[in-house]
Amino acid sequence: MLNLHRMRLLVELKRRGTIGRVAEALSYSPSTVSQQLGQLEGEAGVQLLEQVGRRVQLTVAGEVLVRHAEDILQRVERTQSALAATRSGIVGDVRVATFQTAAMALIPRVLEEMGLRHPTLTLYISEIQPDSATSALQAREFDLVLGEQYPGHERPPAPGIDRQMLFDDPMRIYVSDAWKPNRERKELADFSDVPWILEPKGKPARDWAESACRAAGFEPHVQFESADLLVLARLAETGHGATLLPDLVWDGYRPQAQFVSLADKPTRQVYTAVRAGAEQRPVLVELRNVLESVSQRRMSIDEDM
């Protein structure tokens, strides 16, 4: 009989490409992963992997098994959700991955509301980079992910992921009066001579910001980089340049500089994601509902700014 856990390892190998990456993602040693996949080949009775140079790749039989294994894993998720729905209350543990601004603006209220509704439920919250959240969700490190995507850089959800949009988060230029005395700056192109404060290269926010500047006709001179949006805000407030920030930053943090809205009114999309098959799990349905409620209640903050 095929072992469910070993089939999951094969699926992860398909997604991640190497045994080393599978081992790292699931906190195993590479030798343990290799041993488990060898046992899976014995159970299947066919060769699932073949050596190509220094790597292994899936055989035709391996690809076939991966397709069926993905379906089986989703069915297991749906079965677990159906069983959970028979319980009288929402209990247990839920692991949530989130990004910085959502952790600051949404999570404290979510924890408070979920605690009042379901005192025997424990939420574990981890702040991780959004660009690594999907793979962590697929690896079952988390049950729900709060994610983000930027205009022009949207991607459909990965196979096996159920995504629901939560809200649109407006993006605006944030800059101190130190950069406005010579002329009125009303559009992105008017900031071509200003130093820029952005997230590090390779981050989705950085890719979007550079694309927006190029579309406005200039290459931004990036003088300061940080993955911490509050650092970007503080550098802008103290006159060191301009930055592009989502409005969610200002929940609980008082702005001390100026905003310049962009003509095309770009927004960052904030969403929740769970594994396909788990979307009807009662605790995840409840958590998504609370996130929706908390998000709607804070919308008036943006409207007043």
PyMOL commands that set and color helices and strands:
alter all, ss='L'
color gray80, all
select helices_A, chain A and resi 4-16+19-26+30-44+60-84+100-105+107-117+130-138+177-179+188-191+204-215+229-237+247-250+282-304
alter helices_A, ss='H'
color red, helices_A
select strands_A, chain A and resi 49-52+55-58+92-98+121-127+144-149+161-175+196-198+222-225+243-246+258-261+267-275
alter strands_A, ss='S'
color yellow, strands_A
deselect
rebuild
show_as cartoon
